[in-house]
Amino acid sequence: MAGGKHTLHSKYPKNTGMISLMFLLGNWGLQVFSHVGLSAVIKSSATINDGFSFAADVCTGDANYSEFLDYFNNQGGGENFAFVQGGEDFGFTGCGVVYGLFGLDFLETCLRTDRNKTNGDPVPGYKGGDGCIVCYQASSECGRLCAFGAAQCAVDNDSPSCLDCIEEKGCNEIFEACANVTVPEQNNTRRLLHSFIPEDDFTYASHLSRERDLQSLPDEIQLTVVYEISFVSSLKDAYNGGAYGIFFVIFLFSGVWPYGKNCIMFVAWFVPMTWETRSWILKNLTRLAKWSLVDVFAIVIIMAGLRIIKPIVTDPNGAPLVIVAESRIAIYTFCVAAIWDLVQGEWMRHMHLRAYEKEIQKESGLEQDSTSSLNSGSNMIKEIRFSDNPKRSCSVPGKNFTIVFMLIQLALALSSVFLTVITYNLFGELFAEDSKIEYTAATIATTILSEEALKINDSPTGTVFLVVMYIALSIAIPIFQFGSIIILTFVGWDKACCNKSIYKTFFEAVDIIGGFACQDVFVLSFVVVIAEWDKLINTSVGNVAGDTCGEVACLGMTAEIGIGIYVMTVAFILGWICEMWITYAYSQLIHPVEKVELNNVFFGLVSQFGCTSAVDLEITDKHV
């Protein structure tokens, strides 16, 4: 066998090495851009500020508004409630029921004026006199719910908490005295609040559904960015939240490893080493390079989960709260860089094996190719010999076990795509009922790519690209790979339209595709998302919802792993064994330099359990 240390750079024209180096440096630059850029955003139909409102379209009107605001500010109300000075959202006519608390006639009674307008000066003359101001300024905590506060109640973040304040501080009595009306009994303030909302407004959101309610979106809706996700912010949030395991995973797979892969490829091309060492490096590199895609799949999972549209109990018109997650440029470039690394690693491995074949031919003086060890009329399962026992081949029970094992693995991989992989539970005082949404690996893609979802997406092209990569890498390629392994193992290279050359090409293609099969990476992404959810994602949702309504969450969301992830985990673990098998066979039948010692040990042990039988002829390695 060809020996001695050498560089791969010396086996090809210098321009080839320089182009390879330029690609490595370009990939570095793309990685840096991805790490400092924005990967995703969370957008909401609500805006977080001091006067934050879930209902952007608060009922408006002109009657009594200017008089009220002047009087309110003149009496010092502006000092306590500066947020009311924004104005246009807080008119008082034509609204019917004001957020389920008091009819507008209550406010109009309280704000009715008998003032003298001869000189145009506002004269305090509201029915109830100066005592009416008590309604407006009873306390800084519940004044928002007295008189003027009736129109502001559910506009404020913590509506149910304010309702509790009404009862605790006696604001109802103050309001009754001011407005000369009787407020309905409130044995259960939350029940009262809900009772003013038509039930039909919530029927579409109250049942278990795998479809999000985006089909109910208004034609025009304003969404504001309320949370940003980037590599740096993810690290910071994970560390500050005490999720040190997730911090390590993100730092290693998304931070260190992308640059490490480029360094390894540089060493493999330019540093002298033996054929065997370079094969070991490049083989492991191409199998581990895919793990940098963890972030990409995590963003896809988050985009599916944070796709909320539900009416809120504080809006009688059923105006929905909309929260969506959208991908951004940094995750696209990061995905491109990761796939770029995979392609360049496989290209470098191909160049290495081609140079190795030429070296073997040069030393032997024979024009043999790597198909010479494929005996006519045979197939892989017949030809494989076990390293520790070269005179033993797979027995009939061993062959039966192998085909059953591979079929079970393929069935698990396929079925896991259609089983529930994650369940999102949405709950809180802002909603009439809790909701539970289940996703499979397939419906994650269809949900994000639905027409309704894309119409409010500011980055539809990038989103489509990201989801296509998700489908290809985590669903299509793994299933194709595992099905192809069965064909390679049991279908002979002389069958049908196949010949040795086609078989070798197909074998090499399946071996390369194995580096792009990311079902295992997809599962790790779920672990990252689930672990981050409460500390990271749910925090952003909580901010949108004002965190708590009294002691109860205004809006909360949990994520739970489904049965599909467990099935998928078993599938990819069995798939690893199938990949070990195909690598083991590849090193015997195509490229002996690709031998992996771990595979030799593993299948050497397998041969001790009655899965092999003695053969009369020993196959001599024709490459050595």
C-alpha positions as CSV (number, residue, x, y, z in Angstrom):
1,M,0.0,0.0,0.0
2,A,1.1,3.6,-0.7
3,G,2.9,4.8,2.4
4,G,4.7,7.9,3.7
5,K,3.4,11.3,4.6
6,H,2.4,13.8,2.0
7,T,0.1,16.8,1.4
8,L,-3.0,16.6,-0.7
9,H,-1.9,19.9,-2.0
10,S,1.1,18.2,-3.7
11,K,-1.2,15.8,-5.5
12,Y,-3.0,18.5,-7.5
13,P,-2.2,21.7,-9.3
14,K,-1.5,24.6,-7.0
15,N,-4.5,26.5,-8.3
16,T,-6.8,23.8,-6.9
17,G,-5.3,24.2,-3.5
18,M,-5.6,28.0,-3.6
19,I,-9.2,27.9,-4.8
20,S,-9.9,25.5,-1.9
21,L,-8.2,27.9,0.5
22,M,-10.3,30.9,-0.8
23,F,-13.5,28.9,-0.3
24,L,-12.4,28.1,3.3
25,L,-11.7,31.8,4.0
26,G,-15.0,32.8,2.3
27,N,-16.9,30.4,4.6
28,W,-15.2,31.9,7.6
29,G,-16.4,35.3,6.6
30,L,-19.9,34.1,6.1
31,Q,-19.9,32.4,9.5
32,V,-18.7,35.7,11.2
33,F,-21.5,37.6,9.5
34,S,-24.0,35.0,10.7
35,H,-22.8,35.2,14.2
36,V,-23.1,39.0,14.5
37,G,-26.4,39.2,12.6
38,L,-30.0,38.7,13.4
39,S,-31.3,35.1,13.1
40,A,-35.0,35.6,13.9
41,V,-37.5,38.0,15.4
42,I,-40.7,37.6,17.3
43,K,-43.5,40.0,16.2
44,S,-46.7,40.9,17.8
45,S,-49.9,42.8,17.0
46,A,-49.3,44.6,20.4
47,T,-46.6,47.1,21.2
48,I,-44.7,47.0,24.5
49,N,-44.7,50.4,26.1
50,D,-46.1,52.2,29.1
51,G,-49.5,52.5,27.4
52,F,-49.4,49.0,25.9
53,S,-52.6,47.7,24.5
54,F,-53.7,44.4,23.2
55,A,-56.6,46.0,21.4
56,A,-55.0,48.5,19.0
57,D,-58.4,49.6,17.7
58,V,-59.9,51.0,20.9
59,C,-63.4,52.4,20.3
60,T,-63.1,56.1,19.5
61,G,-65.3,59.1,19.3
62,D,-65.3,62.9,19.7
63,A,-68.2,63.5,22.1
64,N,-67.0,64.6,25.6
65,Y,-63.5,63.6,24.8
66,S,-61.8,67.0,24.7
67,E,-63.8,68.3,27.7
68,F,-62.9,65.2,29.7
69,L,-59.2,65.3,28.9
70,D,-58.9,69.0,29.7
71,Y,-60.7,68.6,33.0
72,F,-58.7,65.5,33.8
73,N,-55.4,67.1,33.2
74,N,-56.4,70.4,34.9
75,Q,-57.2,68.4,38.1
76,G,-53.7,66.8,38.1
77,G,-54.8,63.5,36.5
78,G,-51.9,63.8,34.0
79,E,-49.4,63.6,36.8
80,N,-50.6,60.2,37.9
81,F,-51.7,58.8,34.5
82,A,-49.3,60.3,31.9
83,F,-50.1,57.5,29.5
84,V,-53.7,58.8,28.9
85,Q,-52.4,61.9,27.2
86,G,-51.7,59.9,24.0
87,G,-55.3,60.7,23.1
88,E,-56.8,59.2,20.0
89,D,-57.4,55.6,21.2
90,F,-59.5,56.7,24.2
91,G,-62.7,58.2,22.9
92,F,-66.0,57.4,24.5
93,T,-68.9,57.1,22.0
94,G,-70.3,54.4,19.8
95,C,-68.7,51.6,21.7
96,G,-71.6,49.8,23.3
97,V,-69.9,47.8,26.0
98,V,-66.5,49.0,27.1
99,Y,-64.3,45.9,27.5
100,G,-67.0,44.0,29.4
101,L,-67.2,46.3,32.4
102,F,-69.5,49.3,32.0
103,G,-71.8,50.5,29.3
104,L,-70.8,53.8,27.6
105,D,-73.9,55.4,29.0
106,F,-72.2,55.2,32.4
107,L,-69.3,57.2,31.2
108,E,-71.5,59.7,29.3
109,T,-73.5,60.2,32.4
110,C,-70.4,60.9,34.4
111,L,-69.0,63.2,31.8
112,R,-72.2,65.1,31.0
113,T,-71.6,68.8,31.5
114,D,-73.9,71.8,32.3
115,R,-71.1,74.3,32.0
116,N,-71.4,77.8,30.7
117,K,-69.8,78.1,27.3
118,T,-70.4,81.8,26.7
119,N,-66.7,82.6,26.9
120,G,-65.4,79.2,25.8
121,D,-63.7,78.5,29.0
122,P,-64.1,75.0,30.5
123,V,-66.1,75.2,33.7
124,P,-66.2,72.2,36.0
125,G,-69.8,71.2,35.8
126,Y,-69.8,67.5,35.4
127,K,-72.7,65.8,37.2
128,G,-71.4,65.0,40.7
129,G,-69.2,68.0,40.7
130,D,-65.6,67.8,42.0
131,G,-66.4,64.5,43.6
132,C,-66.3,63.0,40.1
133,I,-62.6,63.5,40.0
134,V,-62.3,60.9,42.8
135,C,-63.4,58.4,40.2
136,Y,-60.5,59.3,38.1
137,Q,-57.8,59.5,40.8
138,A,-58.9,57.1,43.5
139,S,-55.5,55.6,43.5
140,S,-52.6,55.2,41.1
141,E,-53.2,51.5,41.1
142,C,-56.9,51.3,40.3
143,G,-57.8,54.7,39.1
144,R,-57.4,53.4,35.6
145,L,-60.6,51.4,36.2
146,C,-62.7,54.2,37.7
147,A,-64.7,56.2,35.2
148,F,-62.0,57.0,32.7
149,G,-60.4,53.7,33.6
150,A,-63.5,51.9,32.4
151,A,-62.4,52.7,28.9
152,Q,-58.8,51.8,29.7
153,C,-59.4,48.6,31.7
154,A,-58.5,45.9,29.3
155,V,-56.2,48.2,27.3
156,D,-53.9,47.9,30.2
157,N,-51.7,44.8,30.4
158,D,-53.1,43.4,33.6
159,S,-56.8,43.6,33.2
160,P,-57.9,40.9,35.6
161,S,-55.5,42.3,38.2
162,C,-57.2,45.7,37.8
163,L,-60.5,44.1,38.2
164,D,-59.4,42.6,41.5
165,C,-58.2,46.1,42.5
166,I,-61.7,47.5,41.8
167,E,-63.1,45.1,44.4
168,E,-60.3,45.5,46.9
169,K,-60.2,49.3,47.0
170,G,-63.9,49.9,46.6
171,C,-63.6,51.7,43.3
172,N,-67.1,50.5,42.3
173,E,-68.7,52.4,45.1
174,I,-66.8,55.5,44.2
175,F,-67.9,55.1,40.6
176,E,-71.5,54.5,41.5
177,A,-71.5,57.7,43.6
178,C,-69.9,59.7,40.8
179,A,-72.0,58.4,37.9
180,N,-75.2,57.9,39.9
181,V,-75.5,54.4,38.5
182,T,-75.4,50.9,39.9
183,V,-72.6,48.6,38.8
184,P,-73.6,44.9,38.4
185,E,-72.5,42.5,41.2
186,Q,-69.1,41.0,40.5
187,N,-68.9,37.8,42.5
188,N,-66.4,36.6,40.0
189,T,-64.7,39.5,38.2
190,R,-63.1,37.2,35.6
191,R,-66.4,35.5,34.9
192,L,-68.0,39.0,34.5
193,L,-65.2,40.0,32.1
194,H,-65.7,36.9,30.1
195,S,-69.5,37.2,30.1
196,F,-69.4,40.3,28.0
197,I,-67.6,38.6,25.2
198,P,-69.7,36.7,22.6
199,E,-68.9,33.0,22.8
200,D,-68.8,32.7,19.0
201,D,-65.7,34.9,18.9
202,F,-63.7,32.0,20.4
203,T,-65.2,28.9,18.9
204,Y,-62.6,28.6,16.2
205,A,-59.8,28.7,18.8
206,S,-61.2,26.5,21.5
207,H,-60.6,23.0,20.1
208,L,-57.5,20.9,19.5
209,S,-56.2,21.6,16.0
210,R,-53.0,21.1,14.1
211,E,-53.8,24.1,12.0
212,R,-53.0,27.5,13.3
213,D,-55.8,30.1,13.2
214,L,-54.0,32.3,10.6
215,Q,-56.9,31.8,8.2
216,S,-58.8,34.2,10.4
217,L,-56.3,37.0,10.2
218,P,-57.6,40.4,9.1
219,D,-56.5,41.5,5.7
220,E,-54.3,44.3,7.2
221,I,-52.6,43.9,10.5
222,Q,-49.7,45.8,12.0
223,L,-47.0,43.6,13.6
224,T,-44.2,45.0,15.7
225,V,-40.9,43.3,16.6
226,V,-40.9,42.6,20.3
227,Y,-38.0,40.2,20.6
228,E,-34.8,39.5,18.6
229,I,-32.9,36.2,18.4
230,S,-29.3,36.1,17.5
231,F,-26.3,33.8,18.3
232,V,-25.0,36.3,20.8
233,S,-28.4,36.9,22.5
234,S,-29.1,33.2,22.6
235,L,-25.8,32.6,24.5
236,K,-26.5,35.5,26.8
237,D,-30.0,34.5,27.6
238,A,-29.1,30.8,28.2
239,Y,-26.3,31.8,30.5
240,N,-28.2,34.4,32.4
241,G,-31.2,32.0,32.7
242,G,-29.0,29.3,34.2
243,A,-29.4,27.0,31.2
244,Y,-25.7,26.1,31.1
245,G,-26.1,22.9,29.2
246,I,-27.9,24.8,26.4
247,F,-25.2,27.5,26.6
248,F,-22.6,24.8,26.0
249,V,-24.5,23.2,23.1
250,I,-25.1,26.5,21.3
251,F,-21.5,27.6,22.0
252,L,-20.0,24.3,20.8
253,F,-22.2,23.4,17.8
254,S,-23.1,26.9,16.5
255,G,-20.0,28.8,17.7
256,V,-16.8,26.7,17.8
257,W,-17.6,23.9,15.4
258,P,-18.3,25.9,12.3
259,Y,-14.9,27.5,12.5
260,G,-13.3,24.2,13.6
261,K,-14.5,22.4,10.5
262,N,-12.7,24.9,8.2
263,C,-9.5,24.5,10.3
264,I,-9.6,20.7,9.9
265,M,-10.1,21.0,6.2
266,F,-7.1,23.3,5.9
267,V,-5.0,20.8,7.8
268,A,-6.2,17.9,5.7
269,W,-5.2,19.7,2.5
270,F,-2.0,21.4,3.4
271,V,-0.4,19.4,6.3
272,P,1.6,16.2,5.5
273,M,0.1,13.0,6.7
274,T,-0.5,9.4,5.6
275,W,-3.4,8.2,3.5
276,E,-5.0,6.4,6.4
277,T,-4.8,9.4,8.7
278,R,-6.3,11.7,6.1
279,S,-9.1,9.2,5.4
280,W,-9.9,9.0,9.1
281,I,-10.0,12.8,9.5
282,L,-12.1,13.5,6.4
283,K,-14.5,10.6,7.1
284,N,-15.2,11.8,10.6
285,L,-15.4,15.4,9.5
286,T,-18.0,14.7,6.9
287,R,-20.1,12.7,9.4
288,L,-19.9,15.4,12.2
289,A,-20.1,18.5,10.1
290,K,-23.9,18.4,10.0
291,W,-24.1,19.1,13.7
292,S,-23.6,22.8,13.2
293,L,-27.2,22.8,11.7
294,V,-28.7,22.6,15.2
295,D,-29.5,26.4,15.2
296,V,-31.2,26.2,11.8
297,F,-33.6,23.5,12.9
298,A,-34.2,25.2,16.2
299,I,-35.3,28.4,14.4
300,V,-37.7,26.3,12.2
301,I,-39.3,24.7,15.3
302,I,-39.6,28.1,17.0
303,M,-41.3,29.6,13.8
304,A,-43.9,26.8,13.9
305,G,-44.5,27.1,17.7
306,L,-44.8,30.9,17.9
307,R,-47.6,31.3,15.4
308,I,-50.4,32.5,17.6
309,I,-53.6,34.2,16.6
310,K,-56.4,34.3,19.2
311,P,-59.1,36.7,20.2
312,I,-58.6,38.1,23.7
313,V,-61.3,38.5,26.3
314,T,-60.7,42.2,26.8
315,D,-61.8,43.1,23.3
316,P,-65.6,42.9,22.5
317,N,-64.9,43.1,18.8
318,G,-62.8,39.9,18.9
319,A,-59.7,41.6,17.7
320,P,-57.0,38.9,17.8
321,L,-53.7,38.9,19.5
322,V,-51.1,37.8,16.9
323,I,-47.6,36.6,17.8
324,V,-45.4,35.2,15.1
325,A,-41.7,34.3,14.8
326,E,-39.9,35.0,11.5
327,S,-36.4,34.1,10.3
328,R,-33.9,36.7,9.3
329,I,-30.8,36.9,7.1
330,A,-28.2,35.6,9.6
331,I,-29.8,32.2,9.9
332,Y,-30.0,31.9,6.1
333,T,-26.3,32.7,5.7
334,F,-25.5,30.3,8.6
335,C,-27.5,27.5,6.8
336,V,-25.7,28.3,3.5
337,A,-22.3,28.2,5.3
338,A,-23.1,24.9,7.0
339,I,-24.1,23.2,3.7
340,W,-21.1,24.8,2.0
341,D,-18.9,23.1,4.6
342,L,-20.6,19.8,4.0
343,V,-20.1,20.0,0.3
344,Q,-16.5,21.1,0.5
345,G,-15.7,18.4,3.0
346,E,-17.2,15.7,0.7
347,W,-15.4,17.3,-2.3
348,M,-12.1,17.1,-0.4
349,R,-12.7,13.5,0.6
350,H,-13.5,12.7,-3.0
351,M,-10.2,14.3,-4.2
352,H,-8.3,12.4,-1.5
353,L,-9.8,9.0,-2.6
354,R,-9.1,9.8,-6.3
355,A,-5.5,10.6,-5.5
356,Y,-5.2,7.5,-3.5
357,E,-6.5,5.3,-6.3
358,K,-4.0,6.8,-8.7
359,E,-1.2,6.2,-6.2
360,I,-2.2,2.6,-5.9
361,Q,-2.2,2.1,-9.7
362,K,1.1,3.8,-10.0
363,E,2.8,1.6,-7.4
364,S,1.2,-1.7,-8.7
365,G,1.6,-0.8,-12.4
366,L,-1.9,-2.2,-13.0
367,E,-4.8,-0.4,-14.5
368,Q,-7.3,-1.8,-12.0
369,D,-10.2,0.1,-10.6
370,S,-12.0,0.0,-7.3
371,T,-14.7,-2.4,-8.7
372,S,-12.3,-5.3,-9.1
373,S,-13.3,-6.8,-5.8
374,L,-16.9,-7.0,-6.8
375,N,-17.4,-10.6,-7.8
376,S,-19.8,-11.2,-10.6
377,G,-23.2,-12.5,-9.7
378,S,-22.9,-11.6,-6.0
379,N,-24.1,-8.9,-3.7
380,M,-22.8,-7.1,-0.6
381,I,-24.3,-9.4,2.1
382,K,-22.6,-12.4,0.4
383,E,-19.2,-10.7,-0.1
384,I,-18.6,-9.1,3.3
385,R,-16.0,-10.8,5.5
386,F,-15.5,-10.0,9.1
387,S,-12.1,-8.6,10.0
388,D,-11.4,-10.8,13.0
389,N,-12.5,-13.9,11.1
390,P,-11.9,-13.4,7.4
391,K,-13.1,-17.0,6.6
392,R,-16.5,-16.3,7.9
393,S,-19.4,-14.6,6.1
394,C,-22.9,-13.7,7.0
395,S,-25.0,-16.8,7.7
396,V,-28.7,-17.3,6.7
397,P,-30.0,-16.3,10.1
398,G,-27.6,-13.3,10.0
399,K,-29.0,-12.3,6.6
400,N,-32.6,-12.6,7.9
401,F,-31.8,-10.6,11.0
402,T,-30.1,-7.9,8.9
403,I,-33.0,-7.4,6.5
404,V,-35.5,-7.3,9.4
405,F,-33.3,-4.9,11.3
406,M,-33.0,-2.5,8.3
407,L,-36.7,-2.7,7.5
408,I,-37.7,-1.9,11.1
409,Q,-35.2,1.0,11.1
410,L,-36.7,2.4,7.8
411,A,-40.3,2.0,9.1
412,L,-39.4,3.9,12.3
413,A,-37.7,6.7,10.3
414,L,-40.7,7.0,8.0
415,S,-43.4,6.8,10.7
416,S,-41.7,9.3,12.9
417,V,-42.3,12.0,10.3
418,F,-46.1,11.6,10.8
419,L,-46.2,11.3,14.5
420,T,-46.5,14.2,16.9
421,V,-43.1,15.6,17.7
422,I,-44.0,18.6,19.7
423,T,-47.1,20.0,21.5
424,Y,-47.6,23.6,22.3
425,N,-50.0,24.6,25.1
426,L,-51.3,28.1,25.1
427,F,-53.1,29.4,28.2
428,G,-53.8,32.6,30.2
429,E,-56.3,35.0,31.5
430,L,-56.4,36.8,28.2
431,F,-58.1,33.9,26.4
432,A,-61.5,32.4,26.8
433,E,-60.1,28.9,26.7
434,D,-56.7,27.2,26.7
435,S,-55.5,25.7,23.4
436,K,-53.2,22.8,22.5
437,I,-51.6,22.5,19.1
438,E,-49.7,19.4,18.0
439,Y,-47.1,19.3,15.3
440,T,-45.6,16.4,13.3
441,A,-42.3,16.9,11.4
442,A,-44.4,17.2,8.3
443,T,-46.9,19.7,9.6
444,I,-44.2,21.9,10.9
445,A,-43.3,22.5,7.2
446,T,-46.8,22.9,5.9
447,T,-47.8,25.3,8.7
448,I,-44.8,27.7,8.0
449,L,-45.3,27.5,4.3
450,S,-49.1,28.0,4.3
451,E,-50.4,30.9,2.3
452,E,-51.9,32.6,5.4
453,A,-48.5,32.4,7.2
454,L,-46.5,33.7,4.3
455,K,-48.8,36.7,3.7
456,I,-47.7,38.4,7.0
457,N,-44.1,37.3,6.7
458,D,-41.6,40.0,5.9
459,S,-39.1,37.4,4.7
460,P,-41.0,34.9,2.7
461,T,-38.2,33.9,0.3
462,G,-35.8,33.2,3.1
463,T,-38.5,31.3,5.0
464,V,-39.2,29.1,2.0
465,F,-35.5,28.4,1.6
466,L,-35.1,27.5,5.3
467,V,-38.1,25.1,5.3
468,V,-37.0,23.5,2.0
469,M,-33.6,22.8,3.7
470,Y,-35.4,21.4,6.7
471,I,-37.5,19.0,4.6
472,A,-34.5,17.9,2.6
473,L,-32.0,17.4,5.4
474,S,-34.2,16.1,8.2
475,I,-36.9,14.1,6.3
476,A,-36.2,13.3,2.7
477,I,-32.4,12.5,2.7
478,P,-32.5,10.3,5.8
479,I,-35.3,8.2,4.4
480,F,-33.7,8.0,1.0
481,Q,-30.4,7.0,2.6
482,F,-31.8,4.2,4.8
483,G,-33.8,2.8,1.9
484,S,-30.7,2.9,-0.4
485,I,-28.7,1.0,2.2
486,I,-31.2,-1.9,2.0
487,I,-30.9,-1.9,-1.8
488,L,-27.1,-1.8,-1.7
489,T,-27.0,-4.7,0.8
490,F,-29.3,-7.1,-0.8
491,V,-29.5,-6.3,-4.6
492,G,-26.6,-7.6,-6.6
493,W,-24.5,-5.4,-8.7
494,D,-25.3,-7.5,-11.8
495,K,-29.0,-7.3,-11.4
496,A,-31.4,-5.6,-13.9
497,C,-29.8,-2.5,-15.5
498,C,-27.1,-2.3,-12.8
499,N,-23.4,-3.1,-13.4
500,K,-20.3,-2.8,-11.3
501,S,-19.6,0.8,-12.4
502,I,-23.2,1.9,-11.7
503,Y,-23.2,0.1,-8.4
504,K,-20.0,1.8,-7.3
505,T,-21.3,5.2,-8.3
506,F,-24.5,4.5,-6.4
507,F,-22.6,3.2,-3.4
508,E,-20.4,6.4,-3.3
509,A,-23.5,8.6,-3.6
510,V,-25.2,6.9,-0.7
511,D,-22.0,7.2,1.3
512,I,-21.8,11.0,0.6
513,I,-25.5,11.5,1.3
514,G,-25.0,10.1,4.7
515,G,-23.2,13.2,5.7
516,F,-26.3,15.3,4.9
517,A,-28.8,13.1,6.7
518,C,-29.8,15.2,9.8
519,Q,-32.6,13.3,11.6
520,D,-30.3,13.1,14.6
521,V,-29.5,16.8,14.5
522,F,-33.2,17.6,14.3
523,V,-33.8,15.7,17.5
524,L,-31.0,17.6,19.3
525,S,-32.7,20.9,18.1
526,F,-35.9,19.8,19.9
527,V,-33.9,19.4,23.1
528,V,-32.5,22.9,22.7
529,V,-35.9,24.4,22.0
530,I,-37.6,22.6,24.9
531,A,-34.9,23.5,27.3
532,E,-34.8,27.1,26.2
533,W,-38.6,27.6,26.0
534,D,-39.4,28.6,29.6
535,K,-36.3,30.7,30.1
536,L,-36.0,32.3,26.7
537,I,-39.0,32.1,24.3
538,N,-41.7,32.0,26.9
539,T,-40.2,35.2,28.4
540,S,-40.7,37.0,25.2
541,V,-44.3,35.9,25.1
542,G,-44.7,36.9,28.7
543,N,-43.4,40.4,27.9
544,V,-46.0,40.7,25.1
545,A,-48.7,39.7,27.5
546,G,-47.6,41.9,30.4
547,D,-46.3,38.8,32.3
548,T,-49.1,38.4,34.9
549,C,-52.7,39.4,35.4
550,G,-52.6,39.6,39.2
551,E,-51.2,36.2,40.3
552,V,-52.3,34.5,37.1
553,A,-50.4,34.4,33.8
554,C,-51.9,36.7,31.2
555,L,-50.5,34.6,28.5
556,G,-48.3,31.5,28.9
557,M,-47.0,28.9,26.5
558,T,-45.4,25.5,27.2
559,A,-43.7,23.1,24.8
560,E,-43.7,19.3,25.3
561,I,-41.9,16.6,23.3
562,G,-44.2,14.2,21.5
563,I,-44.0,10.5,20.8
564,G,-42.6,11.2,17.4
565,I,-39.3,12.4,18.8
566,Y,-38.8,9.2,20.8
567,V,-39.6,7.1,17.7
568,M,-37.2,9.3,15.7
569,T,-34.5,8.8,18.3
570,V,-34.7,5.0,18.1
571,A,-34.7,5.3,14.3
572,F,-31.5,7.4,14.1
573,I,-29.7,5.2,16.6
574,L,-30.5,2.1,14.5
575,G,-29.6,4.3,11.5
576,W,-26.1,4.9,13.0
577,I,-25.6,1.1,13.0
578,C,-26.8,0.9,9.4
579,E,-24.3,3.7,8.5
580,M,-21.5,1.8,10.3
581,W,-22.4,-1.3,8.2
582,I,-22.3,0.6,4.9
583,T,-18.9,2.2,5.9
584,Y,-17.6,-1.2,6.9
585,A,-18.7,-2.6,3.5
586,Y,-17.3,0.4,1.6
587,S,-13.9,-0.2,3.1
588,Q,-13.9,-3.9,2.0
589,L,-15.5,-3.6,-1.4
590,I,-14.5,-0.1,-2.7
591,H,-11.8,1.7,-0.7
592,P,-9.7,-0.2,1.9
593,V,-8.2,3.0,3.1
594,E,-11.6,4.0,4.5
595,K,-11.4,1.3,7.2
596,V,-12.6,2.5,10.6
597,E,-11.2,0.5,13.5
598,L,-14.4,1.0,15.6
599,N,-16.4,-0.7,12.8
600,N,-13.9,-3.6,12.7
601,V,-14.3,-4.1,16.4
602,F,-18.1,-3.8,16.4
603,F,-18.7,-6.2,13.5
604,G,-16.0,-8.5,14.8
605,L,-18.1,-8.9,18.0
606,V,-21.2,-9.4,15.9
607,S,-19.6,-12.4,14.2
608,Q,-19.3,-14.1,17.6
609,F,-23.1,-14.3,18.1
610,G,-24.0,-16.9,15.5
611,C,-24.6,-14.4,12.7
612,T,-21.8,-15.8,10.5
613,S,-20.8,-19.1,9.0
614,A,-17.5,-20.5,7.7
615,V,-16.6,-20.1,4.1
616,D,-14.2,-22.2,2.0
617,L,-12.5,-19.4,0.2
618,E,-10.8,-16.4,1.7
619,I,-11.1,-13.2,-0.2
620,T,-7.8,-11.5,-0.7
621,D,-7.8,-7.7,-0.6
622,K,-6.7,-6.8,-4.2
623,H,-5.8,-3.3,-3.2
624,V,-3.1,-4.2,-0.8
